[in-house]
Amino acid sequence: MRELAILGIGQTPVAESWETSLREQASEAVLKALQDAGREGVDALFVGNMLSGILSHQEALGTLIADWAGLRHIEAVKVEAACGSGAAALRLAIMAVGSGEIDSAIALGVEKMTEMKGADTTAALAEAADADYETPHGLSFVALNALVMRRYLYEYGWKHTDFAPFSINAHANALHNPYARLHEAITEKDYQNARMVAEPINLLDASPIGDGAAAVLIVPLEHLRHRNGKGRPVVAIAGSTAATDTLAVHDRKDVTLLSAAASSASRAYAQAGVTPQDIDLFELHDAFSIMTALSLEACGFAERGQAPRLGLDGHIHPGGRIPICTLGGLKARGHPVGATGIYQIAEVVQQLRGEAGPTQLDGARIGMAQNIGGSGATIITHILRVK
Amino acid sequence: MRELAILGIGQTPVAESWETSLREQASEAVLKALQDAGREGVDALFVGNMLSGILSHQEALGTLIADWAGLRHIEAVKVEAACGSGAAALRLAIMAVGSGEIDSAIALGVEKMTEMKGADTTAALAEAADADYETPHGLSFVALNALVMRRYLYEYGWKHTDFAPFSINAHANALHNPYARLHEAITEKDYQNARMVAEPINLLDASPIGDGAAAVLIVPLEHLRHRNGKGRPVVAIAGSTAATDTLAVHDRKDVTLLSAAASSASRAYAQAGVTPQDIDLFELHDAFSIMTALSLEACGFAERGQAPRLGLDGHIHPGGRIPICTLGGLKARGHPVGATGIYQIAEVVQQLRGEAGPTQLDGARIGMAQNIGGSGATIITHILRVK
């Protein structure tokens, strides 16, 4: 497969955007990515989205958004892998451009979750769990994660408050990100006193949903050769992998091991020729704080059961050993589910370009993003690198 | 992109399968394709499906079906392009294996439309139309096609009965296809007397929905070199293209021209190095008989407004100039929407292998399939050829 680069990024603010339709938000992100890339057109559009059919009564999103964004007639399709839909769209765009079949593609993630007042978004999100064997028992997504977190606390002897640094870091990093949903710092006391959602998960363990769209434009690296030495850094795609696990959590031998994260991360490291020590930042899928811990462990940044130590010892902040959620993560940037995977990629690009604002990392050259669909069921890892 | 071949196919009968779940039907098709290919595993699964989130309350189908089919841990994703979801999944599988990123993939189409008694399937299907500008006016899919057919009859002066040969041919060809939904020959009189659905479309202009799953396994052609000279013919992928048009029919300047069909077909011909005269069979998207006419014209088999002449003059039957719907088409094999595109491919493979039964074409070497999402909104064309 030929080498690829990300030429443009576009994001809309994650928010409750009752006044802006799905197609409007999606088109805004697409047009921003084109503008950022200095392009007027693109060969294909891959749309990552989970809920439009359920919440907006609209399928055929690929064609709809291509048309609405002024890209009528191009190849376009929608991709769904639950909350991993965004990165899934990127991975398909990568293989499409990488194959030589097309010369450019936009991977868009979009989710419109505040579409109809009174819509049961929790039930809609539960469609990412097993509809025959999990949801009939009343298991929501937060309940599934609560079961996993409870098991983790029991196995490894941590207290709930040991997870506080993950959420505190995410909120601090979102403060100056204009696209973030939440702009408020939190303290350990706030975390301890937060309202319980599904024990042991409280409100400050959980990421907020929202509306949002983010897009990235992919081109062959060789098309950018002439840019060397001028302008902003070229961000290349160094690794792209996907793996799955059982959809139902109860089918796993060990619920505190994200085997699909371990598998996709180790293959991404091999593709990029790097080890976890080489990663300058990691945009992980902190839908719930327990997922932060499990991702860090599965990807080799901590031993099994030891990830909370990274937070407690101050290694996850900008400037730390492995900065995570550098622009807020799912916890504070927000989690418009099918869009999240592309927000993560756009944020890694911002860091590698030196365009990340107050939480800019010094000299970041290699960044990783990992997007998760279901409770660890579909896991997609990308490694980006400055060329 | 490297050259590819279809090594295995699998189909389930299109039917009202109340007793068989979505995952069971999907897995059956996947396992049949693996068995047909003589393989036990595959690198990735691309699932084409439109309605599982709406009718079955189940998303994350890629991961679910990979696990259920015994392929736990492989890369898997769902793809949606309305009724074109099946071919969209195939096209993504082609680019993925073609890129060299993976060495084999299954493209699966699956749809479970008889999931809940009383479910409003017509409303669910209308999600392939524009939810802001078409469906609020009460336009169902059959109504949209009726508007287009009425315009066509007015523009070109045909009578409704001039479309009868399309449906008669489809029903005749399905008689001995064990996977077809309908096994009953129809006459011109049956066609004329059929119950009206949305004038001028009557029941025998319209394809029946149903449950079904079909799968094809893709590998690099070079992996099959050693098979030359023995066993059944190798079926290579000679062309694969996709194009879009406006989602809303009213946004088109000319509603009787399928511009996305013309665009994707002409590029597929160029890829394969053929002309319409070289095509031995054409599995087209006859969801409604008007679509048969428009597809034949857009793809160069008839002049604008002249396609009914092909039927009236006996050119579309097996043995005719351009045989269509050789195993029943959508009209009689049935139209489990997201699965249809893969049924079409499996049928072309059957014809090219000489495994098509009583409607086997003599010496067929090049076959085309075209799958449509929405009312001509997303159109995907594949050309297969015996190597």
Contacts between the chains, C-beta under 8 A, distances in Angstrom:
chain1	res1	chain2	res2	distance
A	1	B	99	4.4
A	1	B	100	5.1
A	1	B	101	5.2
A	21	B	132	7.0
A	23	B	132	7.6
A	44	B	242	7.9
A	50	B	53	8.0
A	50	B	59	6.0
A	51	B	53	7.7
A	53	B	50	8.0
A	53	B	51	7.6
A	53	B	53	4.7
A	53	B	54	5.1
A	53	B	80	7.7
A	53	B	127	5.7
A	54	B	53	5.1
A	54	B	54	6.3
A	56	B	131	6.3
A	57	B	123	8.0
A	57	B	126	7.9
A	57	B	127	5.4
A	57	B	131	4.9
A	57	B	135	7.2
A	58	B	127	5.9
A	58	B	130	7.9
A	58	B	131	4.0
A	58	B	132	7.9
A	59	B	50	6.0
A	59	B	80	5.9
A	59	B	82	5.6
A	59	B	127	4.2
A	59	B	128	5.5
A	60	B	80	7.6
A	60	B	81	6.6
A	60	B	82	4.3
A	60	B	127	7.5
A	60	B	128	4.9
A	60	B	129	7.9
A	60	B	247	5.8
A	60	B	373	5.9
A	60	B	374	5.2
A	60	B	377	6.1
A	60	B	378	6.6
A	61	B	80	7.4
A	62	B	80	7.8
A	62	B	81	6.0
A	62	B	244	7.3
A	62	B	378	6.8
A	63	B	81	7.2
A	63	B	82	8.0
A	63	B	244	4.4
A	63	B	245	7.6
A	63	B	247	5.1
A	63	B	373	6.9
A	63	B	374	6.4
A	63	B	377	4.6
A	63	B	378	4.8
A	64	B	130	6.9
A	64	B	247	4.6
A	66	B	244	5.5
A	67	B	244	7.0
A	67	B	245	7.9
A	67	B	246	5.2
A	67	B	247	5.9
A	67	B	251	7.5
A	72	B	244	7.0
A	72	B	245	7.2
A	72	B	246	6.4
A	73	B	243	5.9
A	73	B	244	5.9
A	73	B	245	6.7
A	73	B	259	7.3
A	73	B	260	7.0
A	73	B	263	6.6
A	74	B	243	7.6
A	74	B	244	6.3
A	75	B	241	7.9
A	75	B	242	4.2
A	75	B	243	6.4
A	75	B	244	6.9
A	76	B	81	8.0
A	76	B	242	7.8
A	76	B	244	5.1
A	76	B	378	7.0
A	77	B	79	5.9
A	77	B	80	7.4
A	77	B	81	5.1
A	77	B	88	4.8
A	77	B	91	7.9
A	77	B	92	7.2
A	77	B	242	7.4
A	77	B	378	7.5
A	78	B	79	7.1
A	78	B	80	4.4
A	78	B	81	6.7
A	79	B	77	5.9
A	79	B	78	7.1
A	79	B	79	5.8
A	79	B	80	7.6
A	80	B	53	7.7
A	80	B	59	5.9
A	80	B	60	7.6
A	80	B	61	7.4
A	80	B	62	7.8
A	80	B	77	7.4
A	80	B	78	4.4
A	80	B	79	7.6
A	80	B	80	6.2
A	81	B	60	6.5
A	81	B	62	5.9
A	81	B	63	7.2
A	81	B	76	7.9
A	81	B	77	5.1
A	81	B	78	6.7
A	82	B	59	5.6
A	82	B	60	4.3
A	82	B	63	8.0
A	88	B	77	4.9
A	91	B	77	7.9
A	92	B	77	7.2
A	92	B	92	5.5
A	92	B	95	7.6
A	92	B	96	7.5
A	94	B	101	8.0
A	95	B	92	7.6
A	95	B	95	5.3
A	95	B	96	4.6
A	95	B	99	4.7
A	95	B	101	5.2
A	96	B	92	7.5
A	96	B	95	4.6
A	96	B	99	7.7
A	98	B	99	4.5
A	98	B	101	6.6
A	99	B	1	4.4
A	99	B	95	4.6
A	99	B	96	7.7
A	99	B	98	4.5
A	99	B	99	3.6
A	99	B	100	7.8
A	100	B	1	5.1
A	100	B	99	7.8
A	101	B	1	5.3
A	101	B	94	8.0
A	101	B	95	5.2
A	101	B	98	6.6
A	101	B	240	7.8
A	123	B	57	8.0
A	126	B	57	7.9
A	127	B	53	5.6
A	127	B	57	5.4
A	127	B	58	5.9
A	127	B	59	4.2
A	127	B	60	7.4
A	128	B	59	5.5
A	128	B	60	4.9
A	129	B	60	7.9
A	130	B	58	7.9
A	130	B	64	6.9
A	131	B	56	6.3
A	131	B	57	4.9
A	131	B	58	4.0
A	132	B	21	7.0
A	132	B	23	7.6
A	132	B	58	7.9
A	135	B	57	7.2
A	240	B	101	7.7
A	241	B	75	7.9
A	242	B	44	7.9
A	242	B	75	4.2
A	242	B	76	7.8
A	242	B	77	7.4
A	243	B	73	5.9
A	243	B	74	7.6
A	243	B	75	6.4
A	244	B	62	7.2
A	244	B	63	4.4
A	244	B	66	5.5
A	244	B	67	7.0
A	244	B	72	7.0
A	244	B	73	5.9
A	244	B	74	6.3
A	244	B	75	6.9
A	244	B	76	5.1
A	245	B	63	7.6
A	245	B	67	7.9
A	245	B	72	7.2
A	245	B	73	6.7
A	246	B	67	5.2
A	246	B	72	6.4
A	247	B	60	5.8
A	247	B	63	5.1
A	247	B	64	4.6
A	247	B	67	5.9
A	251	B	67	7.5
A	259	B	73	7.3
A	260	B	73	7.0
A	263	B	73	6.6
A	373	B	60	5.9
A	373	B	63	6.9
A	374	B	60	5.2
A	374	B	63	6.4
A	377	B	60	6.1
A	377	B	63	4.6
A	378	B	60	6.6
A	378	B	62	6.7
A	378	B	63	4.8
A	378	B	76	7.0
A	378	B	77	7.5
